[in-house]
Amino acid sequence: MTTPTTARPLRADARRNRDRLLAVAAEALLADVEVPLETVAERAGVGIGTLYRHFPNRDALVEAVYRHEVEALCDAAPDLLRGDGPAVDALREWMGRFVRYAATKRGLGAALRAAVGSESPLFAETRQRILGALAILLDACRAEGSVRADADADDVMRAMWGVWLVPDGPEWDAQVRRLLDLVVNGLRFGA
């Protein structure tokens, strides 16, 4: 299922409501995938009718939250490169964001697959978008000579998937940082 799009852009107030609904829904769905939509609307400060105008059902909301989160993650790549530091620092920061993003979405995965179906093109589309963001970062790193010339976005993404499998617990942050350091150091080896 895909979220319907309209040819007309949203009014400013409608855009604010939609953005607020997405932010609240992301937080609420991560805490409880079965959170009532009325609760999401209430927490967003809008009526249930406003929620349904933007998202006709739970599945549409779950999909929109997923798309919105992927978009924010991918949009961060060029933003991080505009900073003052070296591209490899932007890559490291983005990798950390990716792993945190993926780890927090663990519980949402089943709801998302139920909403759009496991054969949906959504997963291939978002995977390509994530690979594209990672490729932008790797290209910048190669240009500055901070990562190996053969660094491949698909390989790096697979390594990050391994990192996000670190079990939850009090040592999660520290262990993830160490593992990401290993991945980045491996990318730097021979550069």
N, C-alpha and C positions, 0 to 999 in steps of 0.2 A: 504494500500500500504506500502511496506517496502522498505527501501533503499537497492539496490543491494550491495552485498559484493563481493569482489574479493579474490581469494586465495592468491594472491601476495600482500605483504605489499607495501604501497605507497613509492615512492622515497621521500627523505627529502624535496625537493622543492615542490613536489606535496602535501605533508603533510602540509607544511607551508601555501600553497595557500588554501587548504581546511579549515584549522584552521582559517585563516584570513577571509575567506568567511563566515564561521559559526559565528564568532564574529561580523562581520559587519552586517550580515543578522539578527542576534538576535536583535541588536540595531535598525536597520532599520524597521524590521517587527513590533516591539513594538510601534514604532512611527507611522507607517502607514502600515497596513496589506497588502495594495495593492501597496506597493512600487514597481516600475518597477525593474525587475531583472537586467536590464542594469545599473541601479543606484547602486544596490548592488555590481555588478562586478567592476564598476568604483571606488566606495568608498574603495573596497578591493584592488585596484591597479592591477586588472587582467582583461583580456578580457572576453567578454561574452562566448566565446567558452570554456574557462577554467571553468567558472561557470557551464555550461551545461555538461562538462565532469564529474564533481563531482555530480551534481544534475540535472537530465535530465528534470525536470520541477519544477514549483513553489511548487507543493505538496510535492515533494521529499525534497526540501529545507526546507519547513516548518517542516516536520517530523524530518529531521536531526537536525534542530535547537532545537526542543523539546527534542530529545534524548540526544543531547550534553549538554543541560542545566540540565537535570535530572541526567546525569552521573556526571557532576561537583558537583552538590548538594550532591549526594550520596557518591562520593569519598571524600568529605570534612569530613565526619563523622570520619573515622579512623585517618585522618590527625589531626583533632582537638583533638582527644584523645592522640596523641603523644606529645601534649604540656605539659608545666610544671604544669598547674593548675589541680584542681579536675575535675573529669568526669562530675559532675553536671554543671560546667561552660562550658564545651564543649557541653553538651546537650543544655544549654540555648542559646549559640551562634548558634548552628545548627538550633534550632527552629526559631530563628530570621531570619536566612538565608532562611529557608523554607517558612516562611510567606512572606518575601520580594519577593522571587522567585515566589510564587503563585500569589501574588498581581500584579506583573508586567506582568504576563502571561494572565491576564483576557481578554485582547483584542485579544490575539492570539488563544484563545480557539475555537472560531467559525471557524477560518481558519484551525485549526488543525483537528477539527471534519470533516470539508468539505474535507480536504486532505486525511484522512485515513478512514473516516467513523466512525460513533458512535459505531459500533459493532466491531471495530478493536481490536485485542488482545493487541495492543500497550498500551492501557490505563491500562489494567490489569497487563501487564508486568512491566510498570513503577511504578504502585502503589506498586507492590510487592518489587521492588527495593528500593523504598523510605521506605517502612515498614522495610526492611532488614537493611537499614542504621540506622533508628531510633532504631531498636532492639539492634544493636551493642552498641549504646550510652546508652540505658537503662540497658543493661547487665553490662556495665562498672560502671554505677551509682549504681546498686544493689550490685555489688561486693565491692564497697567502702562504702556501707551503706548510700548513700545520697538520695536514693529514695525508696519509698515503694516497698515491695516485689511483690505486685500484679500489679505494673505498667505495662500496656499492650500497645504495640506499636500502635495497631489499635485504641484504645481509645484516646491515646495522639494525633494521627494524626487527628482524628475527632475534637478534641478540637482546634488544630491548624487551621483546616479549618474554624472553627467559627471565629478565630482571624483574618484571612485574609479577612473576609467579612467587616471589618471596612471600612467605606466609605473614599474615598480619601479626602484630605483636609489638612490644615495646622497643625492639631493636630494628623495626622495619626501616625507618629513615636512615639509620647508620649503615645498615647492610646494603640498602639500595644505593647510597652514595658510594660505598666501596666498590660495588659491582659496576656502576656507571663509570667510575674512575678507571677500572680495568678495561672497559670497552673503549673509552676515549684514549687511554694510553696505547691500546692495541691499534687504534686508528692512526695514532701519531708515530708508531714504530716504523722506521724506514722513510719517514717523510723528509 
